């Protein structure tokens, strides 16, 4: 898979192009990418994706932007798994935000990316002030491929469209089962294991400190997890009991494991929420709670 971190100046090979943020890569995104590769193959085109970094809402309203479901690296890994051949990363800044819908279609999609087929979500908006819609693609004579819509019923309610918002709500509520249904897999975070302050080791529970790529995760608290397939207990949050400036961290205590993970890129899957993150009056109280969390996790893994 080729990754372009800017819009190429030279005319590209004819492509079928999917456009979107693709945060979380839920079932709706997966269906869109499946349609993309199917369309590209049928029309003898290159399968390509255009996505944005940062998320437009992070640019316009950073204080109220939605929590990130995945990092850029995780998103690229999902694209590769889906069989996408090219990815165009658009740096969303003031200049890009001023591009009109007409200029976006002509200068970027036609004159640069040579997009012969366009695939977007039904509510997709584009161009300055979000003036462009799917009807503009049709009016401009683009081949707008019919889009799949994936619905999933919530408990005691009618079926609703799968969306990143529904995934965020499920994770925020600690409903990992519902999140997994929307994603088609367990929710996970991946990252490099880095050196920390070794406080977990001092408390008798050594942890792998996984570097977080973003500061606004979709979930926080203590969880039973799998780290590269190994049973563990994870704390994702700001460690309120530890003195000093609050800093987001993902710390995983792997059960019955004592090997060096520093420098390794690991994959942490969230299986069951144990509790919210809370502040304890002392390190001894924290240590006792960690021991209790470990026992809850052990029982969970025995049961499952």
Buried (B, 14 or more C-beta within 10 A) or exposed (E): BEBBEEBEEEEBEBBBBBBBBBBBBBBBBBBBBEBBBBBBEEBEBBBBBBBBBBBBEBBEEEEEBBBBBBBBEBBBBBBEEBBBBBBBBBEBEEEBBEBBBBBBBEBBBBEBBBBBBBBBBEEBBBBBEEEBBBEBBEEBEBBBBEBBEBEBEBEEEEEEBBBBEBBBBBBBEBBBEBBBBBBBBBBBBBBBBEEBEEBBEEBEBBBBBBBBBBEEBBBBBBBBBBBBEBBBBBBBBBBEBBEEEEEBBBBBBBBEEEEEBEEBEBBBBBBBBBBEBEEBEEEEEBBEBBEEBBEBBBEBBEEE
